[in-house]
């Protein structure tokens, strides 16, 4: 069976930064592009950062069982991993790396068992997380509060994952994640 890697974390913990580091160093890994019903932010592009779709399109795909996992992450905002995306990556002879939320990660982990490596990126503290989210300047104060509350909840699931990496220093967290993935892929 094909392998896959999940990187999950509360919003702002650094999972995307760590994922970009790994992808730049390991051509055998491929970013699994998630589907989302939210609008693109900044320079995000359809088919590169996300597969952007309407809520109606997303719900049709749910009914057609096209997702390996999906979640209504925030009210009316759906995110999910299309089965066709994993197939595309495996067909290229690469290992998909999923950058997904905690609930989705637990769901995928149950389906793939030992063929899946799940890594939880933990922020050094909720205060540090709040500072990171505020420094992005991409969210309203209300949105940041929603993300902080969700992060507190998500942290309670960290022990469900194969490896917990505290991102208090990005370079060290990247190296630790890289070592964990290399040893998983050698098995």
Secondary structure, 3 states (H helix, E strand, C coil): CCCEEEEEECCCCCHHHHHHHHHHHCCCEEECCEEECCCCCCCCCECCCEEECCHHHHHHHHHCCCEEEEEEEECCEEEEEEHHHHHHHHHCCCEEEEECCHHHHHHHHHHHHHHEEEEEEEECCHHHHHHHHHHHCCCCHHHHHHHHHHHHHHHCCHHHCCEEEEECCHHHHHHHHHHHHHHHHHC
